[in-house]
Amino acid sequence: MGFAMVQLDLSIALEKNSEGIRAAVFENGRVVSFYFQNDAADLRIGDIFLGRISENRLSQVGWFVDLGEGRSGFLPHNRCTKKHPPEDKDAFILVQVDKEPWNQKEAELTEHVQMKGKILFICLTVPMLPDRGAFPNKCAIH
């Protein structure tokens, strides 16, 4: 049994304007994936963030997480994957939006991060590392 290597022509087109970010992935000249976010401030189910613990709301209940750019969410204790949940304020944590914000409530977050498909868009828009300067507004594909 032999294996054949297939070479693909993979490219991406990005556009960022006042309406949001649009991206299209092309494979051999055909669009195979499309991404649109109409407002960077919106939190959508499935969005993944590297956030910081901003407030401990009793370890039995959960934690408020700063997601950057004025956005925040709540990580309930039962959505935490660690045997020893985050106790330190300002600790970094990888989270995913599980429920969108509604009726004056924060978005609900989970540490059980799931991704579907084979393409991951990474959009760096806010500095999260102290004393390193701001990240450029760039998007990458992996």
C-alpha positions as CSV (number, residue, x, y, z in Angstrom):
1,M,0.0,0.0,0.0
2,G,1.5,3.3,-1.0
3,F,0.8,6.8,0.1
4,A,0.4,9.8,-2.2
5,M,1.2,13.3,-1.1
6,V,-1.2,15.9,-2.3
7,Q,0.0,19.5,-2.5
8,L,-2.7,22.0,-1.9
9,D,-2.7,25.6,-2.8
10,L,-4.0,27.1,0.4
11,S,-4.6,30.9,0.8
12,I,-6.6,33.3,3.0
13,A,-8.1,36.7,2.3
14,L,-8.8,39.0,5.2
15,E,-10.7,42.3,5.4
16,K,-11.1,44.4,8.5
17,N,-13.2,47.5,8.5
18,S,-15.7,49.4,10.7
19,E,-18.3,46.6,10.1
20,G,-16.1,43.8,11.4
21,I,-13.7,41.1,10.2
22,R,-14.3,38.9,7.2
23,A,-12.0,36.1,6.1
24,A,-12.2,33.4,3.4
25,V,-10.0,30.4,3.1
26,F,-9.3,29.2,-0.5
27,E,-8.1,25.7,-1.3
28,N,-7.0,25.3,-4.9
29,G,-8.8,28.5,-5.9
30,R,-12.2,27.4,-4.2
31,V,-13.6,28.9,-1.1
32,V,-13.7,26.2,1.5
33,S,-14.4,28.2,4.7
34,F,-15.7,31.6,5.5
35,Y,-15.6,33.6,8.7
36,F,-17.4,36.8,9.7
37,Q,-17.6,38.7,12.9
38,N,-19.6,41.9,12.7
39,D,-18.5,43.5,15.9
40,A,-15.3,42.6,17.8
41,A,-17.1,43.5,21.1
42,D,-19.7,40.7,20.6
43,L,-19.2,37.4,22.4
44,R,-20.4,34.4,20.5
45,I,-20.8,30.8,21.5
46,G,-17.5,29.0,20.6
47,D,-15.2,32.1,20.8
48,I,-12.0,31.2,22.6
49,F,-10.1,33.6,24.8
50,L,-7.0,33.8,26.9
51,G,-8.4,35.6,29.8
52,R,-7.4,36.7,33.3
53,I,-9.1,35.8,36.6
54,S,-10.5,39.2,37.7
55,E,-12.5,38.2,40.7
56,N,-13.1,35.1,42.8
57,R,-16.8,34.7,43.4
58,L,-16.5,32.1,46.2
59,S,-14.7,29.0,44.8
60,Q,-17.9,27.0,45.1
61,V,-19.6,29.3,42.6
62,G,-17.0,30.4,40.1
63,W,-14.8,33.2,38.8
64,F,-15.2,36.4,36.8
65,V,-12.8,36.5,33.8
66,D,-11.5,39.6,32.0
67,L,-11.5,38.8,28.3
68,G,-10.0,42.1,27.2
69,E,-11.4,45.2,25.4
70,G,-14.0,45.7,28.2
71,R,-15.4,42.2,27.8
72,S,-15.8,39.7,30.6
73,G,-17.5,36.4,31.4
74,F,-18.2,34.1,34.3
75,L,-16.6,30.7,34.7
76,P,-18.8,28.5,36.9
77,H,-17.0,26.1,39.1
78,N,-18.6,23.1,37.3
79,R,-17.1,24.2,34.0
80,C,-13.5,24.2,35.3
81,T,-11.3,21.3,34.2
82,K,-8.6,21.6,36.8
83,K,-8.6,19.5,40.0
84,H,-7.3,22.6,41.6
85,P,-9.3,25.5,40.1
86,P,-7.8,29.0,39.6
87,E,-7.5,30.8,42.9
88,D,-5.1,33.6,42.0
89,K,-6.4,36.9,40.8
90,D,-4.8,37.9,37.5
91,A,-4.0,34.2,36.6
92,F,-4.2,33.5,32.9
93,I,-6.9,31.0,31.8
94,L,-8.0,29.6,28.4
95,V,-11.8,29.7,28.2
96,Q,-14.5,29.3,25.6
97,V,-17.9,31.1,25.5
98,D,-20.5,28.5,26.4
99,K,-23.5,30.9,26.6
100,E,-23.8,34.4,25.2
101,P,-24.4,37.3,27.5
102,W,-28.1,38.1,28.0
103,N,-30.4,40.2,30.2
104,Q,-27.5,42.1,32.0
105,K,-25.7,38.8,32.8
106,E,-22.1,38.0,31.8
107,A,-21.3,35.4,29.1
108,E,-20.9,32.0,30.6
109,L,-17.5,30.4,30.0
110,T,-16.0,26.9,30.1
111,E,-12.5,25.5,30.3
112,H,-13.7,22.5,28.2
113,V,-12.5,24.1,24.9
114,Q,-13.8,22.4,21.8
115,M,-13.0,23.1,18.1
116,K,-14.6,21.8,15.0
117,G,-13.1,21.8,11.6
118,K,-9.5,22.0,10.5
119,I,-8.9,25.8,10.5
120,L,-8.4,28.0,13.5
121,F,-8.4,31.8,13.1
122,I,-6.3,33.7,15.7
123,C,-7.0,37.4,15.9
124,L,-4.8,39.3,18.3
125,T,-6.4,42.5,19.2
126,V,-5.4,43.3,22.8
127,P,-2.2,43.1,24.9
128,M,-2.5,40.6,27.6
129,L,1.2,40.3,28.6
130,P,2.5,43.0,31.0
131,D,5.5,45.1,30.0
132,R,5.6,43.7,26.5
133,G,3.9,46.4,24.5
134,A,0.7,46.0,22.4
135,F,0.2,43.1,20.0
136,P,-0.4,44.3,16.5
137,N,-3.9,43.9,15.1
138,K,-3.2,40.8,13.0
139,C,-5.0,37.6,12.2
140,A,-3.3,34.2,11.6
141,I,-4.5,30.9,10.3
142,H,-3.4,27.5,11.7
